[in-house]
Amino acid sequence: MIFSSSIFIFAYLPIVLLIYFIVLRSIKLRNIFLVIVSLLFYAWGEPRFVFVMLLSIMLNYVFGILVDKYRDNKLISKLSLTLMVIFNLTIIFIYKYLMFTISNINKIAGTNFVIPEIALPIGISFFTFQAISYVIDVYRKNGEVQKNPLNVALYISFFPQLIAGPIVRYETVAEQIKYRKETLEDFSKGICRFIIGIGKKVLFANTFAILADKAFNSNLSSLSVAMAWLGAISYTFQIYYDFSGYSDMAIGLGKIFGFHFNENFNYPYISKSVSEFWRRWHISLGTWFRDYVYIPLGGSRVKTKLRLILNLFVVWFLTGVWHGANWTFITWGLYYFILLTIEKLFSFEQKLKKASVFKWLYTFLAVIFGWVLFRSNDIDSAIIYIKSMFGLNNNALADVFILSNFEGSTIFFIAAAIFSTPALVKLQDLIKKHKLEDNFVYNTIYILVLISIYFISLSYIVKGTYNPFIYFNF
């Protein structure tokens, strides 16, 4: 089930809200109810995969108890922690990477091992990373161990962030699981955030998805230069509005139920370095790798540059692997490893302070080429596509195809470019500065805009327009 579907908006969510706020009163009953509806939410498309999640919940609950109980016994606590990591990574490996691994062994070694057909549980990387976070945070005393397995189940399976994040750290919500309070203010802010998210997803991401698919699914070597750039920029906007829109919906839904999740995006396309881009893009994944991999390895506070490079390599290799079982993702991760290593070694962010336009252009182009690699089916296709962007395939500069596709989408590109910057945030700050946020006219306009976004988005959903979710694959 996805948030931008008729079944979720017209049936699932209204029923859940009605029972949660009208029928149930105690936090204990509400937590039990949220666990049940979250498991139903996950089981909607593929019921069998809910057993994978239940196994993850049960064993990570046990690991949490063990690392807390035997905290003074370093041997048992570290052994429990190690077994926990092995168990969780094994689950991901079997479902996400086993077929890929066997296929590559067959190619490299000339063997003929049977490649099993294993379906990928939706969001397995997200909920598995949350499970790892739970046990490690208990071990580090960053959150109280949950003696009640239902509380662990709620943390791992909570439906707003279950399928595509953000990756919620246990220390962020440990107290909220037991002691949160739902308020009318949070409810209204949550609804507004959800509407903004669904608008991003349905009106922007889905529109750009059509253009991106036309380019990437064409004969790549015969794409005109203009069409290749149009497709690359379309995908750049699609993946941002797809993922940030989903994160907005997840954060909004969490706030409705009294949970406060950390932000997952902070206008990444205004970045003036690749390092800054990754501080603004998919923040929950970046901070997860930073706190659970990079810093334990020594981070940047190491004695030699060689060790710094090794630490960066491990993190970005794993980041690429996390995104999927394809050499394009691994190469994409290593691409960013190279860029980030160069920036760190040459102190890029501290230099060229007056050349902000150049730094932004370099970063944005680096990100676009990265997304071409990310979107392509294989590395050869990515190379051909990038060559088409520069006319290196003896392809035309432009054609009729580009005009027919761009002409009807101009307004979407302009709006997407504006909304990918903090222009509206600055406008809101200006409104607050002049104390207009309580103004009747301002509030009326704000509400009417949100209502318009919501009903226009609903009309697209009801019509059954193209509605993919990129990050469901991860």
Helices and strands as residue ranges (DSSP letters): H 6-7, I 8-12, H 13-18, I 19-23, H 27-43, G 47-49, H 50-69, H 74-92, I 93-97, H 98-109, H 124-139, H 149-157, G 159-161, H 170-179, H 184-199, I 200-205, H 206-216, G 220-222, H 225-256, G 268-270, H 274-280, H 283-289, I 290-294, H 295-297, H 305-323, H 327-345, G 348-350, H 356-375, H 379-389, H 400-407, H 410-419, H 423-433, H 440-463, G 470-473
